[in-house]
Amino acid sequence: MPHDPQTLLRELFATAIAAAHPRQVLADHLPADRSGRVIVIGAGKAAAAMAEVVEREWQGELAGLVVTRYGHGAACQRIEVVEAAHPVPDDAGERVARRVLELVGNLSESDRVIFLLSGGGSSLLALPAEGLTLADKQAVNKALLRSGATIGEMNCVRKHLSAIKGGRLARACWPATVYTYAISDVPGDEATVIASGPTVADPTTSAEALEILARYRIEVPAHVRAWLEDPRSETVKPGDPCLARSHFQLIATPQQALETAAAKARAAGYTPLILGDLEGEAREVAKVHAGIARQIVLHGQPLAAPCVILSGGETTVTVRGNGRGGRNAEFLLALTESLKGLPGVYALAGDTDGIDGSEDNAGALMTPDSHARAQALGLSARTALDDNDGYGYFAALDDLIVTGPTRTNVNDFRAILIEAPAP
């Protein structure tokens, strides 16, 4: 039975999101022993949905506090859910971070902590290091977001400006046993990078944080620089005794979401090609995808149509214009400009958390006639790209994808569907 390409792309996106949702992936990982005192804490865009699962599954003594992004909350009964700002932290995030540290500050060896961690936790659990202010963290964060730095580079800096990240939360929980359950939103699924690794050892250094700031020409106040030059800014390192009772478990990854989408594509008669987790400037990643799509259409290489190219990861955008749009809209805009209506090629790019950057859309959809339809409206993909205005471009075409908060996060999802040529 033939499939409508646009409908199938939306179904693949929905399938990827569902595969990483806490209700699908968390319950089987929780400790079998449900006795004794348990404190639940959490941070990230999936934190409230994860807390819901814990409440449903846990019959013993349970209390706690989690923080998620505004609009991503849930109605929990025993675990308090607080909402705060992302991607730039606000005072709500700072207040809840202090409360989390107070909650775990006087635990014993018999106590257990369940830490529910997902992407976005770096901004949502925002507690400045000694001598720094929230305004300091906000300014550095904004500069990093506009710089084109990778998520690993951003989190290296964030960890060394924090009183809770880079293993410091595990230190605060000591000597209690800590179980961290994490949904990965970073390429490579590195525990030290996911939400800046509050409960794991951090191999990066303050010197590296300073190098990153210099690399992207980010100026910081003298007292911020002085802190990064102070040995006290160092994070918890591998081998630290405070980590001996801290356990980390990945429960969902971008790869799982891509594989689930690939299986659905295969069932629909499309051969999938998974490119994996990718980093780099969104527009440059789009050029590579466009080249692969063009090779398939023109030469049937590296695979023949009908097929679907799938990729995830987290691209970056160096903001130079004044337009609206996150990295997925930017990717799709660059893809549209590169392909210029190549027949039979459809594409979707979206963030699995339902929010592309700071906009109200998850991403957007491109069809073979997107370029021509935009030109008929007097829109230039090249001009929109120069202004970083992917949102405006696809809004004019009525091709934004709006899901609302999904309450999970395995980062970007990109699918390029290539139809078989007409006989």
C-alpha positions, 0 to 999 in steps of 0.5 A: 500500500503506497504511503504519503511521504509527509505522513510517513515522515511525521509517523517516523518522528512520532515513533522516535519520540515514543521509543525514548519516552520515560513511560517506555524505558524507565520502569524496568531499570528501577531498583528491585528493593523498594524498602527503606527511605528513598529521596527522588530528585531530578532535572531535565525536560523529561524529569516530570514524566520520569517522576510520574513513572517512579510514583506509579511503580514505587509502593514504598516510602517516597518523596522528592523534588524535580525540576523541568522546563516551563510547560513540561510538568506533570501532576505528581502526588508525592514528588514535587515538580518545579518548572524553570527556564531553558536554555538560559537559566532563571532564578526559579532554577537557582532556587530549586537547585539550592533546595535539591542540595538541602534535600540531600545534604544530611543523608546516611548510608542507609538512604537511597537517592534516585536521580532522574536526569535528562537533557536540559538539566544544565540550565534547569539545575542552575546554582552558581559557584562561590562568588558568582551570580545567576547573572554571570551564568546567564551571560556566559550561557547566552554567549555560548548558545550564540557562539557555535560551541558544541554541547560538550564544550558548553557543558565543560564551561557550565560545570566549572561555573557550577556548585552542583554539576560535574559530580558535585551533586554526588558529593552532596549525597554522600554517603547515601547510595545514588542511582542515576537514570539518564535519558541521553541527548548528547552525541556519544551518550557520554555521562559526563556531558548529559546535563553536565554530569551532576553525579559522575566524575568529570575529566575536563578541567577549568583550564579547558573551560578557559580555552573554550571561552578563548576559542569562541572569543567570549569575554567574561568579567574578571571575577568569573575568570578569577574563579576559573583560575582558582583550584576550587573551581575544579570538578569531582575527578575520577577515583574520588571516594564520594563517587563509590556509591554512585551508580549511573544507568542510561535508559534511552539514547538517540540511537535507540530512537533512530533504530526504532524509526528505521524499523518503521521505515523498513516496514513501510517499504523504505530502506533505512540508512542511519548516519548516527549522532552528528555534530557541526554547524546545522547548515554544513550538516545539511549540505552533507545530507543534501549530497547523499540525497542527490547521489541516491537520486542521480546514481542509486548510491549508496543505496537505491530509492525508496529509502530514508536517511536518518540522523540524530545528534545536536547541531549548532547554529552560529547566530549572525542574523535577526531571524527566528528559528532553532537548529532544526529549522536552520538545517531544513532551510539549508537543505532546501537551499541546497536541493532546490526542489530535487524531485522525490525528496522530502525531509523532516527535522525536529527536536524530540523534546518538542521545542526547536531552540526557544520557539513553539515548534518542534521543527519543520517539513520540506517537500519537493515543491517547498523551494518553488512555493517559497519563491512564489511568495517572494521568499529566498531560502538564501536570504532567510539563511543569512538571517537565521530565519528558518522559522519564518520561512517554514511558517510562511509555507505552513510547514512548521511541525508543532507537537507541544512538549513531549516530556522526553529528549534524545535531541534532534531527529532528521529524516530525508525520504526519497521516493522511487523514480516513476517507471 
